[in-house]
C-alpha cells in the first residue's frame, strides 16, 4: 500500500547519507543499485503509478546464500527491476535463499511468491501480518467492506470507484503467505547471522524492522522514512487505535541511534533520534489541527475533516489511493482523539464527529 505523501517534515536535523538516492528522488528517476556495506546492497525496484516511484529492497549476503529484505510491487516492470538489481550485486534471482518481509503491503510482499518460485527461497514475516494474508482468500467481500467503510466516512457513492485499489493489490497477496514466522527479537537467519528483528506495529499490525548488528545499520521498512510519515490507517471495519500503536512503537525507538537508517522508500539517512522527534511533533501538530477543524464545525464526517487539513499538495490534486490513504490517516487521528475522550462520533449511519472535551492530549503525544 502506498505511504501517504503528506506534509513533509524539515530535514535540517537529519543527515542525508544516500545522496545519490536523494538526487534520483528529486529527478524522478530510479536510483542505482548501491553497495551500502560489504555484503549489504540497496536494490531499488520501480513502483509504477505511485508517488513513491520506487521501493528499496535490500540484499544481504550470508554464508547460506543471498537474502532479500522486501521485494517490490507485483508488476512485470518491478520484477524486471528486481532481477536486474540482484544481478548487479553479483548474484542471480535463483540464488536467493530467503525473503524477509517488513510488512504485508503489496509494494513490499508483492513479488515474494515469484522469488520463491524462481529460487525455492522461504518467506518470513511477523505472525500478525501473516494472519492477515491467511485471511484474505476467505474474504472475497473485501471490496464491498472497503466501499461500505468509505461511505460511512462520508465519501459519495460517485467517487468510490476512483478510491478503490487495483485488483492486483489484493490478488498479489492471495498466494501462499509466510513459511517462517518472525517474532520480536528473533534472528531469522540463524544465531550467527547479523540481522535481528524489531517488531514495530502501527503502519501494519506486524511491521518489522531489521537491525544489522555487523555495521550498526537499521532497515526500517515503512516505519520511519526520511521525508514523509507512513500511513497509519485502521483496517476497514476495524476501530483499533492504530495511531496510538504507531506512536508507542516510535517512542520505543527513540533511544536507538544507528550509524545509518536504511528505509524502504526515498533515501538513506543518519540521525534516527531526531527523526523520531520530528515524527512525534508532526503527529502532535496534526492532532491539534484535527481538534481545531472539528471544533470549528457543527459536526462533520471524516472526509470533511480530511478536506480541511493541511497536506503536501492541494486536496483536489490528491486522487486515487493517495486520497484513500489520506482519509484513512485522518480517521486514525480521529479515533485516537476519541479514545482520549476529546472527540465523539455519533455514527448513524455515517460519521458525525464533535468535540466533547478540550482536554490536553495524553502522553502518547
C-alpha atoms as one frame of an Amber mdcrd trajectory, in Angstrom:
protein
   0.000   0.000   0.000   1.312   3.485  -0.749   2.609   5.607   2.055   0.599
   8.766   2.331   2.534  11.625   0.716   1.606  14.063   3.404   3.152  17.278
   4.679   6.936  16.730   4.687   8.939  17.326   7.856  12.045  19.516   7.669
  15.274  17.620   7.090  17.636  20.002   8.907  18.053  17.721  11.920  18.924
  14.592   9.966  21.873  13.924   7.681  21.086  12.513   4.251  23.650   9.784
   3.599  22.060   8.382   0.437  22.880  11.473  -1.611  22.693   9.603  -4.928
  19.274   8.264  -3.926  18.115  11.725  -2.887  19.228  13.174  -6.229  17.372
  10.397  -8.056  14.285  11.094  -5.949  14.369  14.781  -6.880  14.976  13.962
 -10.550  12.094  11.434 -10.617  14.359   8.597 -11.781  15.227   5.179 -10.386
  18.379   5.284  -8.222  21.200   2.839  -8.932  21.977  -0.358  -7.077  24.434
   0.558  -4.312  26.704  -1.430  -2.019  25.803   0.112   1.324  28.300  -2.010
   3.282  30.333  -5.105   2.339  27.731  -7.794   1.701  24.780  -5.383   2.021
  23.190  -3.888  -1.082  20.367  -1.447  -1.791  18.274  -2.746  -4.722  15.611
  -0.298  -5.990  12.579  -1.645  -7.857  10.106   0.504  -9.825   6.773   1.302
  -8.201   4.651   2.220 -11.249   1.871   4.810 -10.992   2.770   5.668  -7.404
   4.024   8.981  -5.998   6.620   6.878  -4.134   8.226   5.930  -7.507  10.318
   3.029  -6.217  10.774   0.533  -3.398  14.185  -0.042  -1.843  14.730  -3.763
  -1.339  17.962  -4.886   0.311  20.154  -7.864  -0.482  22.132  -9.342   2.407
  24.928 -11.801   1.655  25.137 -14.681   4.149  27.029 -17.954   4.390  23.836
 -19.727   3.322  23.370 -17.510   0.259  21.867 -14.089  -0.518  18.720 -12.935
   1.306  16.256 -10.236   0.251  14.535  -7.841   2.626  11.312  -6.886   0.777
  10.727  -7.345  -2.946   8.548  -4.793  -4.730   5.174  -4.143  -6.331   3.569
  -7.082  -8.197   4.208  -5.977 -11.779   6.403  -7.058 -14.670   8.323  -3.791
 -14.520   9.131  -4.219 -10.848  10.085  -7.881 -11.351  12.476  -6.991 -14.180
  13.988  -4.295 -11.958  14.418  -6.708  -9.060  16.033  -9.388 -11.235  18.391
  -6.856 -12.831  19.203  -5.357  -9.432  20.103  -8.734  -7.960  22.360  -9.395
 -10.976  24.088  -6.049 -10.337  25.055  -7.322  -6.875  26.818 -10.308  -8.433
  24.015 -12.821  -7.810  21.075 -14.339  -9.645  17.448 -14.303  -8.547  17.679
 -18.114  -8.444  20.362 -17.784  -5.743  18.036 -16.138  -3.195  17.614 -18.346
  -0.140  15.151 -16.293   1.920  12.878 -13.255   1.718  12.311 -11.255   4.904
   9.171  -9.141   4.593   8.909  -5.938   6.620   5.112  -5.933   6.182   2.359
  -7.389   4.042   1.614  -4.387   1.792   1.865  -5.267  -1.880   4.822  -2.991
  -2.643   6.879  -4.990  -0.126   5.436  -8.513  -0.236   4.114  -8.427  -3.796
   6.972 -10.248  -5.552   7.861 -12.630  -2.728   5.942 -15.516  -4.257   7.767
 -15.061  -7.613  11.112 -15.096  -5.837  10.019 -18.261  -4.016   9.000 -19.892
  -7.296  12.250 -18.903  -9.001  14.653 -19.880  -6.244  12.918 -22.028  -3.635
  13.507 -19.308  -1.026  11.456 -19.326   2.159   9.425 -16.233   3.060   9.298
 -14.855   6.591   7.159 -12.200   8.263   5.591 -11.347  11.614   2.630 -13.544
  12.705   0.215 -10.594  12.800   0.736  -9.778   9.128   0.872 -13.460   8.173
  -2.570 -13.885   9.760  -3.977 -11.084   7.605  -2.633 -12.727   4.462  -4.036
 -16.085   5.527  -7.457 -14.489   5.954  -7.568 -12.791   2.552  -8.539 -15.804
   0.400 -11.575 -16.370   2.597 -12.699 -12.760   2.285 -13.866 -12.262  -1.273
 -16.101  -9.491   0.021 -13.169  -7.253   0.982 -14.037  -4.737  -1.764 -17.617
  -4.433  -0.509 -16.323  -3.948   3.041 -13.980  -1.205   1.868 -16.719   0.583
  -0.074 -19.069   0.439   2.920 -16.288   1.785   5.143 -15.703   4.740   2.817
 -19.413   5.530   2.646 -19.522   5.698   6.463 -16.561   8.085   6.331 -18.569
  10.423   4.081 -17.332   9.521   0.591 -20.079   9.971  -2.047 -21.044   6.855
  -3.992 -19.982   8.587  -7.224 -16.356   8.786  -6.013 -15.936   5.267  -4.634
 -14.569   3.615  -7.778 -11.751   6.160  -8.039 -10.603   5.372  -4.487 -10.600
   1.589  -4.724  -7.211  -0.155  -5.002  -6.467  -2.069  -8.217  -7.302  -5.763
  -8.246  -3.580  -6.552  -8.387  -3.235  -5.052  -4.903  -5.419  -7.770  -3.404
  -4.580 -10.595  -5.775  -0.840 -10.204  -5.104  -1.491 -11.231  -1.528  -3.694
 -14.243  -2.239  -0.911 -16.733  -2.842   0.890 -18.679  -0.162   1.943 -16.347
   2.631   4.691 -16.860   5.183   6.766 -20.026   5.504   8.518 -18.757   8.646
   7.041 -16.578  11.399   9.360 -13.919  12.794   8.801 -12.569  16.304  10.280
  -9.529  18.011  13.943 -10.131  18.799  14.284 -13.157  16.510  17.367 -13.748
  14.380  15.576 -15.238  11.378  18.784 -16.129   9.519  20.207 -18.009  12.482
  22.026 -17.086  15.655  25.300 -16.499  13.818  23.737 -14.082  11.295  23.723
 -10.318  11.859  20.024  -9.493  11.373  17.766  -9.060  14.412  14.029  -8.398
  14.040  12.315  -5.484  15.796   8.516  -5.566  15.922   7.231  -2.062  15.149
   3.436  -2.219  14.706   1.412   0.743  13.503   1.743   1.013   9.739   0.602
  -2.618   9.796  -0.028  -4.857  12.831   3.056  -6.958  12.081   5.519  -4.426
  10.704   9.156  -5.433  11.260  12.419  -3.515  11.173  15.734  -5.360  10.920
  18.922  -4.331  12.721  22.179  -5.350  11.038  24.486  -5.588  14.027  27.652
  -6.043  11.960  27.524  -2.480  10.737  25.117  -0.805  13.187  22.556  -0.029
  10.489  18.774  -0.295  10.764  16.448  -1.371   7.947  13.215   0.445   8.810
  10.775  -0.589   6.065   7.981   1.994   6.137   8.127   2.565   9.905  10.494
   5.528   9.681  11.178   7.369   6.430  13.361  10.463   5.984  10.835  12.858
   4.447   7.251  11.731   4.992   5.173   9.955   7.607   3.960   6.394   6.956
   0.263   5.974   6.510  -1.475   4.851   9.717  -4.951   3.660   8.742  -7.214
   1.231  10.586  -8.393  -1.739   8.538 -11.893  -1.385   7.057 -14.336  -2.483
   9.703 -11.744  -2.039  12.439 -11.667   0.558  15.181  -8.195  -0.068  16.617
  -6.164   2.923  17.739  -3.502   2.396  15.085  -2.040   5.841  15.648  -1.576
   5.123  19.352   0.112   1.825  18.474   2.391   3.582  15.991   3.341   6.306
  18.479   4.213   3.649  21.068   6.423   1.859  18.509   8.023   5.162  17.591
   8.768   6.003  21.228  10.387   2.584  21.703  12.953   3.504  19.034  13.806
   6.918  20.452  16.924   5.639  22.255  18.333   3.882  19.184  20.966   5.765
  17.234  22.334   3.532  14.461  25.124   4.651  12.208  22.707   4.738   9.267
  18.989   4.203   8.594  18.031   2.195   5.509  14.343   2.863   4.700  12.188
   1.171   2.063  11.437   4.434   0.234  13.251   7.672  -0.612  16.870   7.616
   0.671  19.252   6.618   3.460  19.924   8.957   6.368  21.533   9.303   9.785
  20.033  10.876  12.899  17.276   8.452  13.932  16.549  10.115  17.333  15.987
  13.455  15.610  13.715  11.868  13.022  11.688  10.159  15.760  11.206  13.545
  17.451  10.155  15.108  14.148   7.526  12.429  13.574   6.227  12.726  17.125
   5.939  16.502  16.747   4.246  16.082  13.375   1.515  13.915  14.901   1.106
  16.269  17.881   0.547  19.133  15.463  -1.799  17.041  13.331  -3.909  16.061
  16.344  -4.202  19.714  17.364  -5.213  20.595  13.798  -7.875  17.874  13.757
  -9.369  19.159  17.026  -9.428  22.692  15.603 -11.141  21.557  12.384 -13.786
  19.515  14.216 -14.294  22.269  16.789 -14.993  24.816  14.063 -17.731  22.661
  12.558 -21.140  21.700  13.857 -20.408  18.031  13.351 -18.501  16.689  10.350
 -17.576  13.475   8.573 -14.071  12.032   8.308 -13.940  13.129   4.673 -14.872
  16.689   5.611 -12.084  16.760   8.206  -9.564  15.391   5.686 -10.546  18.012
   3.104  -9.785  20.799   5.595  -6.413  19.561   6.850  -3.030  20.713   5.595
  -1.473  18.285   3.113   1.642  18.377   0.971  -0.490  19.092  -2.107  -3.905
  20.712  -2.606  -6.723  18.310  -1.773  -8.149  18.431  -5.298  -4.805  17.153
  -6.635  -4.886  14.063  -4.389  -6.632  11.292  -6.249  -6.984   7.511  -6.105
  -5.059   5.652  -3.415  -3.379   8.851  -2.238  -6.756  10.327  -1.334  -7.922
   6.991   0.094  -4.822   6.905   2.300  -5.408  10.477   3.459  -8.955   9.605
   4.526  -7.676   6.571   6.434  -4.928   8.622   8.050  -7.453  11.242   9.145
  -9.710   8.549  10.589  -6.785   7.172  12.615  -6.238  10.592  14.207  -9.945
  10.966  14.902 -10.092   7.524  16.560  -7.044   8.359  18.678  -8.743  11.534
  19.919 -11.938   9.592  20.564 -10.014   7.100  22.719  -8.727  10.042  24.736
 -12.247  11.337  25.284 -11.637  14.536  23.306 -13.865  13.722  20.313 -17.083
  11.791  19.954 -18.657  10.210  16.875 -22.383   9.560  16.606 -22.143   7.368
  13.515 -25.717   6.898  12.295 -25.193   5.708   9.632 -22.239   7.934   8.730
 -19.676   9.855  10.758 -20.689  12.845  12.851 -17.588  13.975  14.746 -17.826
  16.587  17.514 -15.581  17.877  20.274 -16.703  16.540  23.654 -13.794  17.651
  25.863 -10.925  20.032  25.285  -8.551  18.111  27.499  -4.834  18.069  26.887
  -3.613  15.214  24.735  -2.210  12.390  26.787   1.352  11.123  26.966   1.066
   9.417  23.584   1.573  12.852  22.078
